[in-house]
Amino acid sequence: MDPAIGTAEVLGFDPFDPAFRADPYTRYRKLDAADRPIRTPAGLWVSTSHALCEQVLRDPRFGHRPENGGLWRDSPMRRRSFLTMDPPDHTRLRRLVSKAFTPRLIERLRPRAEELVAELLDGARGEIDVIETLAYPLPVILISELLGVPPEDRELFKGWSDALARGLDPDFLLPAGDLARRDEAREEFAAYFRELAARRRAEPRDDLLSALVAVPDDGAALTEDELLATCVLLLVAGHETTVNLIGNGALALLRHPEQLDRFRTRPGETAAAIEELLRYDPPVQLTLRAALEDRDLGGTTIAKGEMVLLLTGAANRDPDAFTDPDRLDLARYAEGTRWAAGPNETPRHLSFGHGIHFCLGAPLARLEGQIALRRLFERDVALTATPLTYRDNLVLRGVSALPVTIH
């Protein structure tokens, strides 16, 4: 990127503004252009519209090619991750991995998740950090067990995962030290999984990594680069977003006592409550797509090769899609309401994306969020007076710590 061009000129907002960190949604609203995208001074198209974001996400003619001119990172490992692939490679890799993430198979993890939450909250009294005590360890243990990572190796992942999560942001936002730590973490992560994969080939077990290294019936096995990128993606995405789902969800409920009371007294609506919490303050705030050919978007021509920044966090609060969008309303997705995209129906939030890149781990994240928040708020929980700080991420949104008192 041209160093003379500032961050706000690229994105349309300043992600380093403390006010933006605390409340990005007010700033997003200033970018609202109703049913059309806006263009920033640097030439990036930006959309806050639920309808337009959904349109782009479900349109295969918006993809991850061509190369994006260096705005977002680009590395061989990234290119082998199906998160940033287009068909047909995306289709092949996702099919190989998706068998482990069906709602039925994930539901089998419920007893283990219940057990882990009980263990993590056992004896939790006085002042605790919800992130450190519950939101971080729960998803990292579950995804590690699912992949087949030995328990003694889990602590290795925290530093790597933090560096990679920070590295999801565009390169031009990252200091040189963060870029170096991201690349180093990726190499160390890959080296770890290369060795573990070799052990699973020699001695297969009943885990996801053993399944990934096995050659399927059609012979369409993962290459080594694809395998390593997939393992890194599953481990990082499999817990980083859920950490923020639990943290953001707990914070939203604590700040809205009437909604917390509803959450506590209606356990049968827990799944619906999680959907509203995901809409209200989502862990993932944005994604990027490139036009693979000239496309019309809200009456605006997006030329082939031009990029569109989809502010899905803003789309989740689009007043054209949601009634009173800035209000946390746990009844929004409760039984009896209709989820769809028709007249008088509540649209689905875009927190897990849409289309072919819809989050593969959504069933697992939902399960973990439901159990963690349900069990946490069976207790008497209150926020402390400690000021909250948000992590230095643009793509991912979450507090660094969430100190509470439990009585």
VEXFI-500949 format. One line per field, with one value per residue (C-alpha): y, z, x; residue number from 1. Coordinates in steps of 0.1 Angstrom, whole numbers. Layout:
N
v = c(Y  ...)
w = c(Z  ...)
u = c(X  ...)
seq = c(NUM  ...)
//
This chain:
407
v = c(0  35  48  82  68  66  37  57  65  27  14  44  44  45  11  25  51  40  50  26  -2  3  7  1  0  37  44  18  36  67  46  35  42  23  -1  6  2  32  37  48  73  44  26  -1  -8  -11  -23  -22  -34  -68  -75  -66  -84  -115  -111  -110  -139  -162  -151  -174  -146  -128  -148  -147  -142  -123  -113  -84  -61  -66  -51  -84  -109  -135  -165  -201  -214  -190  -200  -237  -230  -236  -204  -184  -207  -206  -237  -263  -265  -251  -277  -306  -296  -286  -319  -338  -319  -313  -349  -342  -311  -322  -311  -348  -355  -322  -329  -360  -337  -322  -344  -337  -300  -301  -320  -295  -264  -280  -286  -251  -234  -257  -236  -203  -178  -142  -123  -142  -135  -151  -152  -170  -192  -203  -187  -196  -231  -246  -243  -250  -282  -294  -286  -301  -333  -334  -331  -355  -331  -345  -326  -317  -298  -274  -247  -245  -231  -200  -179  -192  -187  -152  -143  -159  -143  -109  -117  -121  -83  -67  -64  -26  -24  -46  -35  -53  -72  -86  -96  -114  -131  -142  -158  -174  -188  -202  -220  -234  -245  -262  -280  -293  -307  -321  -342  -351  -361  -384  -401  -405  -420  -446  -452  -440  -431  -422  -385  -359  -357  -395  -391  -362  -380  -412  -415  -414  -439  -416  -411  -373  -369  -336  -325  -318  -281  -284  -307  -283  -253  -271  -281  -246  -232  -256  -251  -213  -207  -235  -216  -180  -170  -190  -173  -140  -155  -165  -132  -109  -128  -127  -90  -82  -101  -85  -50  -58  -71  -76  -98  -117  -124  -137  -158  -173  -180  -195  -223  -237  -206  -208  -217  -187  -164  -174  -164  -129  -126  -135  -108  -82  -83  -108  -123  -117  -82  -83  -102  -94  -105  -97  -95  -123  -106  -73  -75  -53  -45  -23  -6  0  -18  -36  -41  -74  -74  -48  -56  -53  -50  -66  -52  -81  -66  -36  -57  -75  -41  -29  -11  -22  -58  -58  -39  -17  -33  -17  -33  -67  -87  -124  -129  -120  -156  -173  -201  -188  -162  -168  -168  -162  -135  -128  -100  -96  -123  -119  -123  -146  -129  -130  -138  -172  -159  -172  -193  -217  -202  -205  -213  -250  -249  -231  -261  -265  -228  -227  -258  -243  -209  -224  -246  -221  -192  -213  -228  -195  -176  -203  -184  -149  -130  -93  -71  -55  -18  -27  -8  -32  -32  -48  -69  -52  -69  -55  -88  -104  -85  -94  -81  -90  -99  -99  -96  -105  -114  -147  -151)
w = c(0  -7  27  20  22  57  73  74  37  29  52  56  94  119  136  161  176  212  206  176  198  224  199  162  154  158  134  109  108  95  65  57  21  22  -7  -24  -15  -9  -22  1  -11  -16  -40  -17  -19  15  23  56  40  51  17  -2  21  18  -20  -22  1  -18  -53  -65  -89  -58  -46  -32  -65  -81  -59  -37  -42  -8  13  30  37  11  17  4  36  34  -2  8  34  21  41  12  -17  -45  -62  -73  -47  -20  -27  -26  7  25  16  31  64  67  77  111  116  109  136  145  152  170  192  204  220  243  273  271  268  298  318  308  317  351  357  346  368  398  427  408  435  441  413  381  345  323  294  312  333  308  274  263  278  268  230  229  248  227  193  205  216  183  163  185  200  232  263  273  240  244  261  231  211  230  218  183  181  195  168  140  152  152  117  103  100  68  66  64  99  115  130  117  149  146  110  121  150  128  102  129  146  113  107  142  140  107  120  150  129  103  131  147  113  107  140  131  97  115  143  134  162  164  158  131  122  116  93  74  68  55  18  11  -11  -42  -36  -33  -4  10  0  28  25  24  55  75  65  74  108  116  104  124  156  154  139  161  193  187  175  202  229  217  213  250  261  241  249  286  285  266  291  321  306  300  332  319  291  315  336  305  297  332  334  299  295  266  245  250  214  202  227  213  178  191  210  178  159  185  190  166  171  134  121  84  54  20  -15  -50  -81  -104  -132  -135  -111  -103  -66  -56  -89  -88  -111  -93  -119  -122  -97  -74  -37  -15  22  38  72  85  120  106  84  116  128  95  103  69  80  118  139  165  156  184  210  225  222  231  218  183  173  199  190  171  152  116  103  66  41  33  42  80  88  109  86  97  110  90  120  105  69  42  10  3  30  58  89  91  128  135  151  175  183  190  213  233  236  248  275  287  291  305  332  339  346  368  393  407  383  383  364  384  381  362  328  298  270  236  218  190  162  134  120  154  182  218  252  264  298  314  352  371  407  414  447)
u = c(0  12  25  11  -24  -38  -57  -89  -86  -83  -111  -133  -128  -99  -97  -71  -95  -103  -140  -141  -126  -153  -182  -175  -212  -217  -189  -201  -235  -218  -207  -242  -252  -285  -286  -253  -216  -194  -159  -130  -104  -80  -104  -118  -155  -172  -207  -226  -259  -271  -287  -255  -232  -254  -255  -217  -212  -235  -222  -194  -183  -170  -141  -106  -88  -72  -44  -54  -25  -10  -38  -44  -17  -8  14  17  2  -27  -34  -36  -63  -98  -109  -94  -99  -124  -139  -130  -101  -123  -150  -125  -109  -140  -156  -127  -130  -167  -175  -162  -183  -218  -244  -250  -213  -208  -238  -220  -195  -222  -215  -178  -184  -207  -181  -153  -175  -183  -146  -136  -162  -157  -147  -149  -157  -147  -131  -123  -115  -141  -118  -89  -112  -137  -138  -103  -97  -131  -128  -90  -94  -124  -108  -75  -92  -112  -80  -60  -35  -20  -31  5  9  -20  0  22  -7  -16  13  10  -27  -26  0  -20  -53  -36  -23  -58  -58  -45  -7  -8  -23  3  36  67  70  35  42  73  56  28  51  72  41  28  61  62  26  32  63  44  15  40  55  21  7  36  29  -8  1  22  -3  -38  -62  -99  -94  -97  -60  -59  -89  -73  -40  -58  -64  -101  -119  -117  -80  -84  -60  -47  -13  11  7  -31  -30  -8  -29  -61  -48  -37  -70  -91  -71  -70  -105  -119  -112  -103  -138  -155  -134  -149  -184  -184  -167  -188  -220  -213  -205  -237  -258  -242  -247  -284  -299  -334  -321  -299  -330  -348  -317  -317  -354  -359  -333  -353  -345  -307  -300  -321  -304  -270  -281  -291  -258  -239  -259  -255  -217  -202  -167  -159  -165  -157  -144  -130  -140  -127  -148  -138  -157  -176  -205  -235  -239  -267  -267  -229  -205  -177  -150  -131  -103  -118  -122  -153  -149  -180  -186  -207  -207  -225  -248  -260  -272  -287  -320  -333  -330  -335  -361  -344  -310  -289  -311  -302  -334  -332  -367  -356  -348  -369  -393  -423  -403  -394  -358  -355  -352  -388  -412  -418  -392  -361  -330  -303  -272  -240  -217  -208  -207  -230  -227  -199  -177  -203  -183  -176  -173  -206  -223  -193  -192  -229  -227  -198  -215  -248  -232  -206  -230  -258  -236  -219  -251  -265  -242  -246  -222  -215  -191  -162  -153  -122  -121  -123  -99  -104  -78  -58  -77  -99  -112  -118  -136  -132  -121  -86  -101  -135  -132  -163  -172  -190  -209)
seq = c(1  2  3  4  5  6  7  8  9  10  11  12  13  14  15  16  17  18  19  20  21  22  23  24  25  26  27  28  29  30  31  32  33  34  35  36  37  38  39  40  41  42  43  44  45  46  47  48  49  50  51  52  53  54  55  56  57  58  59  60  61  62  63  64  65  66  67  68  69  70  71  72  73  74  75  76  77  78  79  80  81  82  83  84  85  86  87  88  89  90  91  92  93  94  95  96  97  98  99  100  101  102  103  104  105  106  107  108  109  110  111  112  113  114  115  116  117  118  119  120  121  122  123  124  125  126  127  128  129  130  131  132  133  134  135  136  137  138  139  140  141  142  143  144  145  146  147  148  149  150  151  152  153  154  155  156  157  158  159  160  161  162  163  164  165  166  167  168  169  170  171  172  173  174  175  176  177  178  179  180  181  182  183  184  185  186  187  188  189  190  191  192  193  194  195  196  197  198  199  200  201  202  203  204  205  206  207  208  209  210  211  212  213  214  215  216  217  218  219  220  221  222  223  224  225  226  227  228  229  230  231  232  233  234  235  236  237  238  239  240  241  242  243  244  245  246  247  248  249  250  251  252  253  254  255  256  257  258  259  260  261  262  263  264  265  266  267  268  269  270  271  272  273  274  275  276  277  278  279  280  281  282  283  284  285  286  287  288  289  290  291  292  293  294  295  296  297  298  299  300  301  302  303  304  305  306  307  308  309  310  311  312  313  314  315  316  317  318  319  320  321  322  323  324  325  326  327  328  329  330  331  332  333  334  335  336  337  338  339  340  341  342  343  344  345  346  347  348  349  350  351  352  353  354  355  356  357  358  359  360  361  362  363  364  365  366  367  368  369  370  371  372  373  374  375  376  377  378  379  380  381  382  383  384  385  386  387  388  389  390  391  392  393  394  395  396  397  398  399  400  401  402  403  404  405  406  407)
//
